[in-house]
Amino acid sequence: MDNTKKGIDVIAGVNESLKYRKENPKASEEKIMNHIMNFLKDRKFAETRLDVIVGVAHALKILERAPKTSDKEIIDRIMKDLETILPKED
C-alpha cells in the first residue's frame, strides 16, 4: 500500500481523535482510543488501521507533553513525522 493513503488515513484518525477530545475534554486516553477503534470499524480502514492507531498515539503523546498545542500544530507535526512513525514499505 502506498504511504500517501496511509498518511491520509492517519491524518483522518488524528483529526477524529482531536475532534472527540474537544467534544469530551475530560476523556481519558483510553476513551479516545476506544472511540478511534470504533471510528476505524465504521470507516473500514482495514489496511491502515494499525498505522492510524500509531498516528493517534503519537498525537496523544504530543498533547501529553504540551497540552496547549493547537490542533493545527498537532496535525502539522504528525504530517512532518509521518515517515518516522509509519513502518517502511518493503
C-alpha positions in Angstrom: 0.0 0.0 0.0 1.3 3.4 -0.8 2.3 5.8 2.0 0.0 8.6 0.6 -3.1 6.6 1.5 -1.6 5.6 4.9 -0.8 9.3 5.5 -4.3 10.4 4.6 -5.9 7.8 6.9 -3.5 8.7 9.7 -4.5 12.4 9.5 -8.2 11.5 9.3 -7.8 9.4 12.5 -5.8 12.1 14.3 -8.4 14.7 13.2 -11.1 12.5 14.6 -9.3 12.0 17.9 -8.8 15.7 18.3 -12.5 16.4 17.5 -13.5 13.8 20.0 -11.2 15.2 22.6 -12.6 18.7 22.0 -16.1 17.4 22.4 -15.1 15.4 25.5 -12.4 17.4 27.2 -12.2 15.1 30.2 -11.9 11.9 28.1 -9.0 9.7 29.1 -6.5 8.4 26.5 -8.2 5.0 26.8 -11.6 6.5 25.9 -10.1 8.4 23.0 -8.5 5.2 21.7 -11.8 3.3 22.1 -13.5 6.0 20.1 -10.9 5.7 17.4 -11.2 1.9 17.3 -15.0 2.4 16.7 -14.2 5.1 14.1 -11.9 2.7 12.3 -14.5 -0.1 12.2 -17.1 2.3 10.9 -14.9 3.7 8.2 -13.4 0.3 7.2 -9.8 1.2 7.4 -8.8 -2.5 7.1 -5.4 -2.0 5.6 -4.3 1.1 7.6 -5.9 0.5 11.0 -2.6 -0.1 12.8 -1.0 3.0 11.1 -3.9 5.2 12.2 -3.6 3.9 15.8 0.2 4.6 15.8 -0.5 8.1 14.5 -3.2 8.8 17.1 -1.0 7.6 19.9 1.8 9.9 18.6 -0.7 12.8 18.6 -1.8 12.0 22.2 1.9 11.8 23.3 2.4 15.3 21.8 -0.6 16.6 23.8 0.7 14.9 26.9 4.0 16.8 26.7 2.5 20.1 25.5 -1.3 20.2 26.4 -1.8 23.7 24.9 -0.6 22.6 21.5 -3.3 23.6 18.9 -5.0 21.0 16.7 -3.3 22.6 13.6 0.1 22.3 15.2 -0.5 18.7 16.1 -1.7 17.8 12.6 1.3 19.7 11.1 3.6 17.8 13.4 2.1 14.4 12.5 2.4 15.2 8.8 6.0 16.1 9.3 6.7 12.9 11.4 4.8 10.5 9.1 7.9 9.0 7.6 9.3 8.2 11.1 6.1 6.9 12.7 4.9 4.8 9.8 6.5 1.4 9.1 8.7 1.3 6.0 7.3 -0.3 2.8 9.1 -3.5 1.7 
